[in-house]
């Protein structure tokens, strides 16, 4: 967030990708982080779906864009 502010980057141009092995261990913490990004207008996408960890049930718990 500090770099976004320092360089005056319009957050609509930023998309973070989260891999499924990142969120599978702590869905609540990942959702809190995503909410913080969403408040700043930053979008979140998922990368590497179905590489071995996720299920559709887990996916519906994550607030991806």
Backbone as CSV, one residue per row, in Angstrom:
resi,resn,N_x,N_y,N_z,CA_x,CA_y,CA_z,C_x,C_y,C_z
1,UNK,0.829,-1.182,0.000,0.000,0.000,0.000,0.877,1.251,0.000
2,UNK,1.997,1.154,0.704,2.908,2.288,0.763,3.446,2.668,-0.608
3,UNK,3.776,1.683,-1.422,4.287,1.968,-2.764,3.206,2.550,-3.667
4,UNK,1.988,2.067,-3.508,0.869,2.606,-4.283,0.699,4.086,-3.968
5,UNK,0.755,4.417,-2.683,0.615,5.812,-2.268,1.822,6.648,-2.702
6,UNK,3.007,6.106,-2.525,4.228,6.847,-2.839,4.291,7.232,-4.316
7,UNK,3.918,6.301,-5.193,4.029,6.544,-6.627,2.706,6.949,-7.279
8,UNK,1.680,7.152,-6.463,0.378,7.620,-6.941,-0.170,6.730,-8.067
9,UNK,-0.117,5.431,-7.831,-0.617,4.463,-8.795,-2.123,4.336,-8.619
10,UNK,-2.846,4.419,-9.715,-4.293,4.227,-9.665,-4.554,2.740,-9.445
11,UNK,-5.166,2.403,-8.329,-5.334,0.999,-7.947,-6.236,0.218,-8.892
12,UNK,-6.975,0.893,-9.752,-7.809,0.154,-10.709,-6.954,-0.621,-11.711
13,UNK,-5.676,-0.308,-11.775,-4.769,-1.010,-12.675,-4.029,-2.163,-12.002
14,UNK,-4.325,-2.414,-10.743,-3.613,-3.447,-9.997,-4.520,-4.644,-9.767
15,UNK,-3.989,-5.809,-10.099,-4.682,-7.076,-9.827,-3.662,-8.014,-9.201
16,UNK,-3.952,-8.469,-8.001,-3.107,-9.460,-7.349,-3.665,-10.840,-7.635
17,UNK,-2.779,-11.771,-7.922,-3.175,-13.165,-8.078,-2.769,-13.935,-6.830
18,UNK,-3.699,-14.727,-6.342,-3.433,-15.567,-5.183,-3.517,-17.013,-5.642
19,UNK,-2.491,-17.783,-5.351,-2.523,-19.197,-5.720,-3.311,-19.980,-4.685
20,UNK,-3.860,-21.088,-5.117,-4.734,-21.844,-4.222,-4.009,-22.393,-3.006
21,UNK,-2.733,-22.669,-3.100,-2.048,-23.184,-1.912,-1.824,-22.091,-0.879
22,UNK,-2.021,-20.827,-1.252,-1.933,-19.717,-0.308,-3.167,-19.663,0.587
23,UNK,-4.337,-19.816,0.009,-5.561,-19.614,0.787,-6.130,-20.879,1.395
24,UNK,-5.669,-22.018,1.000,-6.266,-23.255,1.484,-6.044,-23.448,2.979
25,UNK,-4.995,-22.855,3.548,-4.668,-23.084,4.952,-5.390,-22.145,5.913
26,UNK,-5.748,-20.949,5.448,-6.410,-20.003,6.343,-7.326,-19.086,5.542
27,UNK,-8.503,-19.582,5.221,-9.461,-18.865,4.395,-9.848,-17.528,5.027
28,UNK,-10.044,-17.512,6.339,-10.478,-16.286,7.011,-9.418,-15.188,6.890
29,UNK,-8.168,-15.538,7.079,-7.092,-14.543,6.975,-6.967,-14.015,5.560
30,UNK,-7.112,-14.885,4.589,-7.035,-14.452,3.192,-8.187,-13.517,2.866
31,UNK,-9.378,-13.826,3.333,-10.527,-12.953,3.076,-10.359,-11.584,3.736
32,UNK,-9.762,-11.553,4.918,-9.497,-10.256,5.561,-8.524,-9.434,4.726
33,UNK,-7.492,-10.088,4.196,-6.527,-9.404,3.355,-7.195,-8.896,2.073
34,UNK,-8.024,-9.733,1.463,-8.725,-9.343,0.239,-9.640,-8.152,0.508
35,UNK,-10.330,-8.147,1.632,-11.198,-7.015,1.971,-10.402,-5.724,2.080
36,UNK,-9.202,-5.795,2.650,-8.335,-4.617,2.738,-7.980,-4.120,1.343
37,UNK,-7.627,-5.030,0.457,-7.315,-4.639,-0.919,-8.538,-4.064,-1.617
38,UNK,-9.687,-4.692,-1.428,-10.917,-4.197,-2.052,-11.244,-2.771,-1.595
39,UNK,-10.988,-2.456,-0.341,-11.243,-1.110,0.166,-10.400,-0.075,-0.567
40,UNK,-9.254,-0.489,-1.075,-8.375,0.402,-1.828,-8.620,0.326,-3.333
41,UNK,-9.598,-0.495,-3.752,-9.926,-0.609,-5.173,-9.053,-1.583,-5.941
42,UNK,-8.332,-2.432,-5.221,-7.446,-3.415,-5.843,-8.221,-4.712,-6.042
43,UNK,-8.065,-5.295,-7.221,-8.763,-6.529,-7.548,-7.891,-7.745,-7.230
44,UNK,-8.571,-8.855,-6.943,-7.900,-10.099,-6.597,-8.383,-11.198,-7.540
45,UNK,-7.434,-11.922,-8.105,-7.799,-13.062,-8.952,-7.144,-14.318,-8.398
46,UNK,-7.599,-15.451,-8.893,-7.074,-16.718,-8.439,-6.205,-17.305,-9.540
47,UNK,-5.072,-17.852,-9.156,-4.151,-18.470,-10.093,-3.989,-19.937,-9.725
48,UNK,-3.684,-20.750,-10.696,-3.383,-22.168,-10.484,-4.542,-22.966,-9.910
49,UNK,-5.767,-22.640,-10.295,-6.898,-23.423,-9.801,-6.750,-24.876,-10.238
50,UNK,-7.096,-25.756,-9.350,-7.118,-27.195,-9.595,-5.724,-27.787,-9.760
51,UNK,-4.742,-27.201,-9.073,-3.406,-27.792,-9.116,-3.207,-28.757,-7.960
52,UNK,-4.290,-29.096,-7.277,-4.181,-30.140,-6.277,-4.786,-29.844,-4.925
53,UNK,-5.068,-28.603,-4.589,-5.516,-28.285,-3.229,-6.995,-27.942,-3.140
54,UNK,-7.480,-27.178,-4.071,-8.794,-26.570,-3.884,-9.937,-27.490,-4.276
55,UNK,-11.073,-27.146,-3.757,-12.313,-27.774,-4.165,-13.302,-26.647,-4.415
56,UNK,-14.372,-26.955,-5.076,-15.379,-25.924,-5.339,-15.962,-25.389,-4.040
57,UNK,-16.075,-26.206,-3.024,-16.582,-25.737,-1.731,-15.664,-24.685,-1.127
58,UNK,-14.365,-24.896,-1.239,-13.413,-23.920,-0.713,-13.474,-22.634,-1.518
59,UNK,-13.592,-22.751,-2.831,-13.613,-21.568,-3.690,-14.763,-20.624,-3.365
60,UNK,-15.902,-21.173,-3.029,-17.045,-20.304,-2.764,-16.882,-19.518,-1.460
61,UNK,-15.909,-19.895,-0.631,-15.652,-19.173,0.613,-14.721,-17.980,0.434
62,UNK,-14.020,-17.921,-0.696,-13.046,-16.860,-0.948,-13.720,-15.766,-1.774
63,UNK,-13.438,-14.504,-1.445,-14.116,-13.383,-2.091,-13.283,-12.811,-3.249
64,UNK,-12.942,-13.673,-4.203,-12.230,-13.240,-5.393,-13.119,-12.321,-6.236
65,UNK,-12.477,-11.568,-7.109,-13.235,-10.716,-8.047,-13.650,-11.520,-9.273
